[in-house]
Every structure is written in C-alpha cells, then in structure tokens.
C-alpha cells in the first residue's frame, strides 16, 4: 500500500518537474515578447534580480509619434530628395531608437518604393571626435531624422512613415 503511494507521489513530482521545465523552455524561447507585456514584466524583473539575468529593453513602436515630416528637393543634387522627420517617444519609459520605414505609393494606393532606415543612417555622426549617437530615446524625448533618398517614380504621389522594431 505504501509503495503505491510513494510511487504515485514520485510520478506526480516527476510530472510537475517536467511541466515546470516545459514552461521554463517556452518562456525562455519567447522572453523577448513576454518581457514587453506590462503584466509579466515586474515578475520577470524580480526573477532576473534573483537569477542575475537581464531583460530586453522595453519597446513599443506605437508610442513613437511623428510630429513633423518634410520632403524637399536636395539643394545640390538632381533627382534626390531631403527628408526631415521629427518624432517623439510618448511612452512612459525609455526605448531604443526605431527603424524608420518609408513607403511611397501611387494614386491607387499601390506601393511603388520603400525602404527601412536604421538609426545609424538617420542619425549620422558629425565627426570622428564625437561619440556614437545615443541608442535610447528617453520618455518624452524628440528626435530629428534627416535622410537623403533618390526620388521615386513620377507616379509616387503618397508616402507613409512607420516606426518599426525587428
């Protein structure tokens, strides 16, 4: 009788340990997305304080808002446009600089040309003396991006700007 109870408890403990290992593996595999969730992040931060690990930086591209966009001809080069884009981090936390996705479309809304620009492209270093540009935007911080692109096709009458993280 007692061997049956001990065997049952051993199997139950083994099942619980295997289930905990499965949850740990799935959590580790999806840590980048799970750590962005406001409900789980405080728990993960507490766990990482104990386990001496680090969570990925918080990011939410929906909280980065474009405040001004201007597209003008380049003063020195023909068939080149200068784009100046001001955007603000409206989140209550610092987050990495996003990639800027710029897409041009025709009058029917079909995409004609598009490209993603990384922070190193829209925030160039001014000289070799200055340090690299900051990689985090503080809460409420505004950034001005400056780009030079070849003019898209003549039928590109609309453009769309999106902020993305990969």
N, C-alpha and C positions, 0 to 999 in steps of 0.2 A: 504493500500500500504506500509506504513512504517513498519507495523508489519511483513509483508512478508520479507522485507529487514533485519530487526533485527533478525528474526527467521533464515534466511539464514546465516547471519553473526555468529550467535550463533552456528549453526550446523557446519559451516566451522571451527570456532575456536575449537569446540569440536573434530572434526576430526583431526585437526592439533595437538592438545594436545595428543590425543590417539596415533597418529603416532609417535610423539616425545617420548612418554612413551615406545612404542614398540621398537624403535631404541635404547633407553637407556637400556632396558632389554636385548636385543640381544648383545649389546656392553658389558654390564657388564658380561654376561654369557661367552663371548669369549674374555674377556680382556687379558688373558694370551697370546693368539696367536695374537690378534690385536696389542698389545703393542710391539711385536717384529718386526713389519713392519716399515721400515725406513720412509715411508711417513707419517704414522699416529702418530708415537712416539712423535715428537715435539709438536703436537697438544694435545696429551694426557698428556704430561709433563706440558704444560701450564695450562691445565684444572686441573690437580692434584695440582699444586701450588695454584690455586684459591680454590679448594674444599678440600684441606688438605688431600689428599689421596696419596698412594704410588703405583707405578707401579712395576710389577715383574722385576727382574734383566734381562737385555738383555742376550740372549744366542743364539749361532749358532754353533752346533757341527761340521758343515762342515768347520769351520775356525780353528779347532783344528787339528793339523797335527802331525802324528807320525814321529819322526826323527831317532829313533833307537829302534830296538827290538832284544833281545837275549833270547834264550831259552836254558838253560843248566841243566844238572843233578844236583840235590841237593848234596852238599858235605857230608852231614850227613845221609840222609835218602834214602833208596832204593825206586824206583818207584815214586819218587817225583821230579818235575822239578822246577827250579827257573826261573822266567821270569822278565826281566828288560826292561822297556819300557820308553823311553824318548819322551815327546810330548810338543808341543809349541802352545800357543794361538796366532794365526796370525791375529786375529780380531783387530780392532782399538779401542776396548773397553774391560773392564774387564768383565769376565763372570764366572759363577760357575764352579767348578771342575766337569767334566762329569763322567758318569759311563763308565767303560771300558767293552766292550763286546768282549769276546774271544771265537772263534768258531773253532774247529778242524774238518777237513773233510778228506774223503778217496780219492783215486786216481781218482774216478769218480766224485768227487765234492759233494758227499752226506755228509751232516752234521752228525758227529758221537757224538761229545760232545760240549757243550758250556755253558757259564756262564757269568753273568754280575757282575762286582765288583764295589762297591761304593767307594767313596774317603776314607771313614774310613777303608776300607780293604787294599787299596794300599798305603795309607799314614799313617801308624800306629804311635801312639805317642811313643816317645823314652823313656819317663819316666813319673812318676806321677807329677814331678815338672814342666815339660814343658807344655805350653798351648796346646789346641787343634790345629791341623794344620789349616792353612787358608782355607777358603771355596771359595775364589775368586781367579782366575788367572788374573793378570794384563795383559794389552796388551803387547804382545811380550814375556811374561814370559814362561820359560820352567819348566817342572815338571818331575821328575823321579818316576815312579811307580815300586814297587817291589812286586811280587806275588809268592806264593808257591802253586803249584797245584799237584794233583795226576796225574801221567802220563795217558794220554788217551789210548785207544786201540792201538794195534800194527799197525793197518792199517790206523791210523790217520797220514797222510803224509803232509798235508797242514794245515795252520792256517790263520785266518783272525781276524784283530782287528778293531773294530769300536768304536767311541765315541758317546754316546747317552745321551739324556735327556728324562726323562719320562714326 
